[in-house]
Amino acid sequence: MGWMSKLFSSDEEVGPEEAHRRAQEAEGGTKAPAKKAPAKKAAAGEHEAAKAAPAAKKTAAAAVPAPRAATHAHEPVQSGSPTHPTVSKGTGKTLEHDQMLTVHILTHVPEHSPREDDPHYHLFEQAKARLKRQGMWKCIIDDDLCDGDPELHHTHVEFSQINQVDEKKIMQALGLHFETDEDFQKWAESPGNLEVLCANHHRAHYGIHVIPGPLWEALRFHKTGTGPAAEFVPASQVEADGAGNGDDEKKPAAAKKAAK
């Protein structure tokens, strides 16, 4: 059989002219331009179709809703929340604002004897007496946010967590060396693990025991005259004063005082 038969079965089935045209296309020849229907005819056909089925057109329009304009995916403003933006459109900087952060913490405190029964408690008292003699019995932060009497804070390991920490990790982190567990127990009640904080920075309004670490570290190096990085506000006061809703008149008194 010839190459025409292999491509198109036979000349008689497609005709010699059509077979010749297809052969040229298969060999990369010039394609014949596709025929276009007359414009008037196409338009007339559309007109006739629309005229013949008006009811179907109305039904289709009702079934397919009109496209909606694109909207911004902003979250709705919650009741009581600030309505001002937190980012300046002009500079792109984050504007000053208050942000309420609620933290629920479940602490796990192992069984332990009272502090006074601890055989190393006397070392704690000795450190306190030595700090007083040396004129160092004052909050190490010593700024305009200080308030209350000085207290000794366990800096690295709390007394109640002494039996829950790995001594080797402490040695590695702080560059220490303990020969025995007794050495570690003595260190836990020594100046190496103690620092003086006022009540406010220890366990009250700006306390290390009530504010998350990253925010409290900013308080440790707080610049006098500027507002605090964070403050502890009891839930009862939040409900009473509306703290954190952006209204300066409803902020806790301590926050307004510190911001001045």
Buried (B, 14 or more C-beta within 10 A) or exposed (E): EEEBEEEBEEBEEBEEEEBEBBBEEEEEEEEEEEEEEEEEEEEEEEEEEEEEEEEEEEEEEEEEEEEEEEEEEEEEEEEEEBEEEEEEEEEEEEEEEBEEEEEEEEEEEEEBEEEEEBEBBEBBEEBBEEBEEEEEBBBBBEBBBBBBEBBBBBBBBBBBBBEEBEBEEBBEEEEBEBEEEEEBBBBBBBBBBBBBBBBBBBBBBBBBEBBEEEBBEBBBEBEEEEBBBBBBBEEEBBEEBBBBBBEEEBBBEBBEEBBE
